[in-house]
Amino acid sequence: MITVIGMGTGAAVAEDVLAGARLVVGGQRHLAAIAVPEDAEQVVLGPLAPALDTIQAYVEKGEPVVVLASGDPGFFGIVRALAERFPSDALDVRPGVSSVATAFARAGLAWDDAVVVSAHGRDLRTAVNACRAHPKVAVLTGPGAGPAELGAALTHRTGGRVLVVASALGSGEEQVERVTPAEAATRDWGTAVSVVLCLDEARVLGALRTVAGAAVGPARWALDEREFEHRDSMITKFEVRALALARLGPRLGDLVWDVGSGSGSVAVECARLGAAVTAVEKTRDGVERIRANAEAHGVDVHTVHGAAPTVLSDLDDPDAVFVGGGGRELPGIVTACARRARRTVVVAMAALDRVPAVREALSAAGLDVDGVLLQSSRLAPLPGDVTRLAATNPVFLLWGIRTQVRTPVSPEGVAL
């Protein structure tokens, strides 16, 4: 039997479990906190594979093993690795209180509506994008992905966030501090931090939940144009938006650019589907309109006032990009976006003349290109209780999808 014990903020380790152990595995601080039997072998957790091999050798001999872990070892913990190697009936898991639950308790907040992201041994960008998009996020930290790195990534791209940094939870050295992302970025936090809460305190309470975790996706998308403020019908029509969203695939952890955002309808819809979104718009009244639409739909859209492609160099690389509009600069904008996009670029345009250059720009960036001309006719009432079909303007929708791993490039197109 492998007994897995959560330590730190849970119950004390039972002496009878330790007394019979022939192998005790855990972090240095966990081993130092208990009385390991003198005749038991100790393994300090570092690389996981050698530790698992040692555990297997003891299990095959029928000798009891104790594994020490932090908090709840079944929550982003070692239970996953053990369950992949050993049958479930060989595991006796005794969870403590997870660091996430403890951190929210220290902050005096419920966490059934929180998004929990692990940055331990993983790319920090997923956690950053979740923090940009959602009002209540817990980030499990790791080397190179702590409060300083998270704060630096959030400082210039996300407004109104507070970080709650929890260190050495459950110990005599426990500290819980509230700081701004900018303040977090300038500190040396050491190695005792296990979790950081990122909170948008204007939205942090949330509604009564029946499903834990990230908010359930919207019941509707490709919303009617009447659900957005827009100027002179300058808005991506819902038929076009529906296919654009299908090709963009916005989701939790993604960053989407909406370039030439106009009313922000695509930006808002991507944010409603869980992605972090940056909307780029060159007109001041357009920027204000995007912000108003985002607020009306209860989402957070980062707006950038400026002309593409110039302002794009200051933005983080996106997973997906939507480009609207059709001026002479469109091919250059698409080229800049296609160089940076990790997954896909979708372009909507009304002018036939722009299609070949946009297609070439997508293809030259190594994307697989496809497209369609969308023409639709909507039901429209006529006097006498009859109905006619009212045609909308045709729109070309081209998209490029990256099927190979992207080599990072600088804004000038130089491989990094």
Beta strands, then each sheet from edge to edge (+ up, - down):
strand 1: 2-7
strand 2: 23-26
strand 3: 41-44
strand 4: 65-70
strand 5: 91-94
strand 6: 115-118
strand 7: 136-140
strand 8: 161-167
strand 9: 175-179
strand 10: 193-200
strand 11: 255-259
strand 12: 276-281
strand 13: 301-305
strand 14: 320-323
strand 15: 344-349
strand 16: 368-374
strand 17: 377-382
strand 18: 386-391
strand 19: 395-401
sheet 1: 3+ 2+ 4+ 1+ 5+
sheet 2: 6+ 7+ 10- 8+ 9-
sheet 3: 13+ 12+ 11+ 14+ 15+ 19- 16+
sheet 4: 17+ 18-
end
